[in-house]
């Protein structure tokens, strides 16, 4: 492995891209759930 020379832009980033997409999906869905919960709490306590 030490014999290999690094070439800029040649790294396979598929796994990192899938992980980031999953993370962003989780954050987006969590944000929507939290906002809905806050609206329902506001309406219940009026």
N, C-alpha and C positions, 0 to 999 in steps of 0.2 A: 504494500500500500504506500510505503514511503517513496517508491520509485515513480509513482504517478505524479505528473505535473498538473497543477491546477490550471484550467482554462476558463476564463471569465465567461459567464453566461451559458455554461454547458451543464449545470447541475439540474437534475430532475426534481422539479418542485411540485409534482402532482399531489403528493401526500400533504404537503404544507398547505396547498391551495384548498384541498378538501377539508382539512381541519379548520382553516380560517372561515370557509363558507359555512360549516356546521356551527362554529362559534357565533358568527354574525346572525345566523338563523335563530339560535337560542336566545341571543340578546334581543333581537327584534320581537320574538314571541313573548319573552318575559316582560318587555316594556309594555306591550299591548295588554297583557294580563294585569299588570300593576295599574295601568291607567284605568282599565275597566273596573277593577276593585276600588280604586279611589273614587270614581264617579258613583258607583253603587253605594259606597259609604257616605258620600256627600248627600245623595238622594234619600238615604235611610235616616240620616240625622238632620236633614233639612235645615 
